[in-house]
């Protein structure tokens, strides 16, 4: 089991390794600013080693039977259950979310192990009637090769699980580059697969900066797929680099998610869902509610309800009981949120609650913030903030609400609250988002349902479900004349 201050190194070809003069970086607890541990900064030669390890392991792993691959995932599910508390504590120490959320996230990994183990039996092929006599035609899915999984800090293990487990069950091998903020959590995740006896080279972990490690993976000739979750800006750069070697690239990017509330909606239900969607994980979710688009007749009542609920939230160290929201993940994110709120006020927004750093001797805490009088063209209504900031935008009709919702470069998740079957169905059709929720918050994805966004929230690929196999496998058509 990993000790907090242990310098573990990198996981390459089934072993934890480090060079003689390996550089390490600190993992910082955002609630206390204390050092949690140290993680290796991979060199370019170590990235090459990891990819080569995965390339060689692929030759055997792709021919391992699906039931045997599935057994490793079932074993992993049991091992994650046994280390659930330990892993959850580490995630909270590294990125700040309350421990109840961290426990829930490990639970998602456990269920994803089971789901993907079952989906391995459903990697179906197809047969086609031949146009010639004495001919049989079939199409089969085959793994692609080395998959580079690049994951963010807001969901340290669940997002990794979605990618890595889909890659493994379909016969690919993996090189995983997690966000530096949560590298210790990634070590625990990887150690579990080491302990259950996953063959050497099938899963490799390299840590370090995105500009160095991530960029190297994007340009590497032996990497066949990049599965990335992060900012739209970085996703575009990865696509540009990967295009030079014709890599497949699956992108899950940013969002500017809205909750549309019509005048006939259940405002109590809407308010509770809005607060949960806006401030869970301190607003650091790609599906977090960032805008409320509300019809003018009910704006004041809804605003009052949301403000009242928000003011009841308790911020603090996520390891302590009774805490609703933790800190922002790092100092840079804290400063970014602060700048967005200041700019919003300059552009005419009114702070209804919050709006400043939380009075605290240590930690990167920012008060849950609600802004009213926000215009659709304002920066705070258009750009992803990734923090506990919610903007109210007033509209005069359903049609205007849809126009405002769709008027961003993003299209990840949108909620619509209404008691009208007519407007619910129109909204489901007219909203430009990969995820649409009727009378629910923007962050309610379920395992087995395709997850991803439209426009600049992604590039058309989906994960969290069997749809991930569209990028993790390729079709082979086999003609047999007999």
Phi, psi and omega in degrees: 000142185287132171270146189302320185265004183288135176270092192284325183093208182247154180254106183228127177055042174083009181221152172274122187229158172204152179281167182299322179243047181295134174272144180235152174238161185272146167257124188250134174284115184289347178274332184238346185065019176273155178281125179272323181179189184231141183231147184285139173264107186295142173272166179297325178293327177289326173298315177301318180298317181295316180295318179296321177300315180293322181297316181290322180293332182300325183302324180267320184297322181294337179263000173288135185296151180301317177300324179290318175301317181298325180300324177296323179290323176295320177296320179296320179302316179294319181292321177296323178299318181292329182253019185303310182295316181298314180293320179297318178299317180296318179300317180295320178295325185276320185238352167100344182298152182297151189295332177297321176294319180297319177298319177297324180292320176297324176300323177296319178298317180300313180291329178291323175303312182293317182298311182291329175299319178289322181293339176303329178283352186245022174280066189289148170259194180220153170240150183229138176295128184281152178267003179232153179290155176056038179228139175238133181237131173220152178240132183232152174272137175230148177295159187266322182144228181277125178251125175265118179256119182242115191237155184269182184267345188287329172231086191302324185242331183290318178293324175296318180299316179305316184282307187295316184291323175296321179294315184292314184294331180273003172099008178270163171250161194230139163242119186252127175241100178276166173297144184298330182298336185235033184293329178291322175297322178296325177296318179296315178304312183292320180300328178297317179289331174294316184292330180276358174087025175304132183307148181303137175086347182289323175232126179233142180240123174234134182243157182146188185288148177296323182294334181259304184285311180298318180296322179296319178295321183295330183260355186290130182296330185270356173273125186259336181221140169243124174247114191233136168236127181170206184285154178298321181301312180290323179300320178296317179296319178298319179297318180297316180292315183294332182298334182292337177243016177055038176289152167281139180228122175250120187242129170241110194244207189283178178207159171228068194287142183237150168250116178267126180238114179273164187293343179265007187285160170282102188290328177296312178299315181297315183298316180296319180292322180297312182297318178296315182290329184279324193243352172298141185059027179056033179073008184265057176231144176294338179258010180298145175287122181246340180228145167242118179254108192233141177292142189302327184298333183241009183300311184297315180295316180296316179301315180298318179296315181294317178298316181299315179293321181295322181291346178273349181289140179250123180262148178168193179295123184296346178278347182271151180285152177080006181268133180265321180222144180262196180281169166289158193288330178208172184295323179299318179293322176300314181293325178296314180298318180300318180293320180297318180294317178298318179294322179299317179296320177301327182268013171106358181288152178248129178279115180273329173198157180075220175097002182208170176296147178284135179297110183202141180293326182223160175099159185255064185265138175227135183297141172302126192239134176238129180245135174245177180058036179268130178270150184299329182277354181296149181302319182293343178265353186243328186256146178289127183263321181062054178196180185279063182230126183235126183252128176267127178238124184267136178227169186249358182196166174301315182299318179293323179298317179295318179299315180294316179302316186280351186272054171219168178284349185260165176197060183265294187222137177220139174250148176227121177254120180197154173257010181261121176297326180298308182287330177298315181287323175297317180299314179303327181276321189267340179290130181266078179213149176289335179236130177230127178244130175258119179060042175205165181286176185277350183241073182223037182294147178240148178297135181096355179249130183307130183239130177162171186241171176256177179052229183270019172267002179172181180239028172098346179276160182229154176220188183077357183214183178296346178296343177297335182291344178296329178261336183276348179227165174226156184273138171239129178260127185241119178255123179240121174259129185234000000 
